[in-house]
Amino acid sequence: MTETAFSKPRWLRDLIRFLPLKSQFVISDNVRDLQAIGVPNGPTAAIPLINCLDAELRALGYEDVILFRPFSGFSLPGGGPEQTLHDTLRRNGFGGSNSGGIGLDVLAASLDAFVASKGPPATLIIDFASRLVNRSDVLSAPEHALFTRAQIASHSATSRPAGPERRPFYNTVIWISDREADLPDWLTVDNPRIRTISIPSPDGATRKSLAGSLLRILKAGHETSPAEAAAAEETFVNLTDGLLLSDLNSIAQLGRTEGLPITQIADAVRRYKVGVTEDPWQRIDRAKIAGADEYIRRRVKGQEHAVTHLLDIIKRAVTGIGRSGSTGRPRGVAFLAGPTGVGKTELAKTVTSLLFGDDSAYIRFDMSEFSAEHADQRLIGAPPGYVGYDVGGELTNAVREKPFSVILFDEIEKAHPRILDKFLQILDDGVLTSGRGDRVYFSEAIILFTSNLGIYRTGADGERIANVGPDDGQETVSTKVRQEIENHFKLVLNRPEILNRIGENVIVFDFIRRPIAEQIFEQIVSGLLEDTASLAFTLVISDRALQILRELCLKDLTNGGRGIRNMVEAHLANPLARALFDTGATSGAFEISDLIPGAVTSISLTEKSRSP
């Protein structure tokens, strides 16, 4: 197992540098996480911030480090006998008592005495400082008194030489706050005696410094070859981008608890992120996927190339071919483009049925509903302070509930460009941060976009004209549509990076042409007549009526299969319902002998005797 040399983090170096120069510090942001600290002649360790500060301050020459927390009062970071605490408090001007439930008034009264104390150098760490106030812009009298005293104390404090090297020391006050803004701005802004320090989320170097010691606790961690250990560490570091050190520690403990070997650290990360113990992709019936071509082509007709391409994406998702263990990107991404009514949404439903056994199991968003600038708040949730913050986003909530899913973004070109920026995070890193700050992972999902882009284009004078038509060949349609999609993302939206992340998975559907339209027509009509059987009617249609209906329904194919279905409803379903209703019959056998087109199509219905 390799170890990585680790220097002190920047925030800690900043603190050490300014301790002789500033009397107070405000440390904020990633303060509830573990902090990386180098162990002499050993690996990097991850310890709580309070323990990290205690160790560093004592190493620098501070004799006493005192911790204050709301409601629990004063304590020593390392613990110890009650008498030791009392002696330390008395030595530093706090008196000898530490009653439970200590409040702001006692802390405020103690600040002056602590800062002016002439004993050995000491530090007072005020933890959970954000909880000392209700609102930083509207302070109560005790809150105002506390921070006014702190402001005055920061200016009245003087340093004094101490230790064998006679270095300058203040009796330092350190405020630990979730955010700098949680404290009154007049305390810190333009105050030359207070230094604000932000602790960032751990970067790759910090995570790598801890990876070796954390992974050693996994099964066979000590016996793993150096090459396997290095590969596991690299995977661990890459997959935990954006996570805290406490998350890394939890992932290692989860892997140990579930008996995962170090070579399966990616599985431990996945389980921690999405909460799924088994990998659902490994439980998919491969035989069902292998025989899916015929099943899909029964539902999506005339789009063999699109079916093959999307099935390839599904098979890659199942097998993991080409999927790096060091990435959290979605299992598959496809951009389904083409004319309306050619089977784009139907193909998405069919793929969902293959994977889940249910057409409706996919997560669908009609992006025409997200055309407003701030509609992204519906997807990810409103930010803090806004109405609906506690509800969360529709997309982030859905994926957190069903991480293993097909997510369909229908008519993506109708979404506001601001929303498209959210897809950069999803496609690149497989993660999206909700309005509440939660990270939601898309690493187990298949992302599908549908679009009508490229079917029409904007002419020289601004009018909308057809870019492709049914008379164009399939290859011509594909080339022109792809070019128009590329122009839209590059020139109109100025977001070529989104298209770049989709790559070669832009699947262009062909127009529904006459031979395929015939098949769709036959399937729809047969289905309609069969459905009437459940209503106690037996129906047949004469060749003449069928031919007239066929010509009516197939004379215009610009709206694809959906258009054919609409025409069948207008010229068969509606007049058939009218004719059956007018007979007064509630059951029986009938023949549709003739069909009479007109402003409103009508049919001739002949009653037939049932077969014995």
Secondary structure, DSSP 8 states (H G I E B T S, - for coil): ---------HHHHHHHHHTTT-SEEEEEES-SSEEEEE-TTS-EEEEEHHHHHHHHHHHHT-SEEEEEETTTEEE-TT---HHHHHHHHHHTTS-S---TT--HHHHHHHHHHHHH--SS-EEEEE-SGGGG-S-TTS--HHHHHHHHHHHHHHHH---EEETTTTEEE--EEEEE-S-GGGS-HHHHTT-TTEEEEEE----HHHHHHHHHHHHTTSBTTTTS-HHHHHHHHHHHHHHTTT--HHHHHHHHHHHHHTT-BGGGHHHHHHHHHH--SS-GGGGS-HHHHHTHHHHHHHHS-S-HHHHHHHHHHHHHHHH-TT--TT----SEEEEEE-STTSSHHHHHHHHHHHHHS-GGGSEEEEGGGG-SGGGHHHHH---TTSTTTTT--HHHHHHHH-SSSEEEEETGGGS-HHHHHHHHHHHHHSEEE-TTS-EEE-TT-EEEEEE-TTSEEE-TTS-EEES--TTS-HHHHHHHHHHHHHHIIIIIS--HHHHHHHTT-EEE-----HHHHHHHHHHHHHHHHHHGGGGTEEEEE-HHHHHHHHHHHHS--TTHHHHHHHHHIIIIIHHHHHHHHHHT-SSEEEEEEEEE-SSS-EEEEEEE----
